[in-house]
Amino acid sequence: YMTGFAPQSGNSSDLYIAKYTSAGAKVWTKVYDDATRHSDDKGAGIAVDPVSGEVYVGGVSFYQAGANYPGAVLLKYK
């Protein structure tokens, strides 16, 4: 698994998550975009539940509404 961000137009970015096989082949990708706030979203860490296979991604979202207001993001994927 990997996380980070994908740059978008202007100063914004979308949080990016990808799963790969042990051989390096891409299995899936997900993108999180808090478009309602014109935000700068970035992934920072990943944890995988070995029993359920659920993937938890933590990151930040900076709301660009006159000033940057940081917020936490926690996403869950299967």
Long-range contacts (C-beta under 8 A, 24 or more apart in sequence): 1-46, 1-48, 1-55, 2-46, 3-43, 3-44, 3-45, 3-46, 3-57, 3-59, 4-42, 4-43, 5-40, 5-41, 5-42, 5-43, 6-31, 8-33, 11-40, 11-64, 12-38, 12-39, 12-40, 12-41, 12-64, 13-40, 13-41, 13-42, 14-41, 15-41, 15-42, 15-43, 15-57, 15-59, 15-61, 15-73, 15-75, 16-43, 17-43, 17-46, 17-55, 17-57, 17-75, 17-77, 19-55, 30-75, 30-77, 32-57, 32-59, 32-73, 32-75, 34-61, 34-63, 34-73, 37-61, 37-63, 37-64, 37-65, 38-63, 38-64, 38-65, 39-63, 39-64, 40-64, 40-68, 41-73, 52-78, 53-78, 54-78
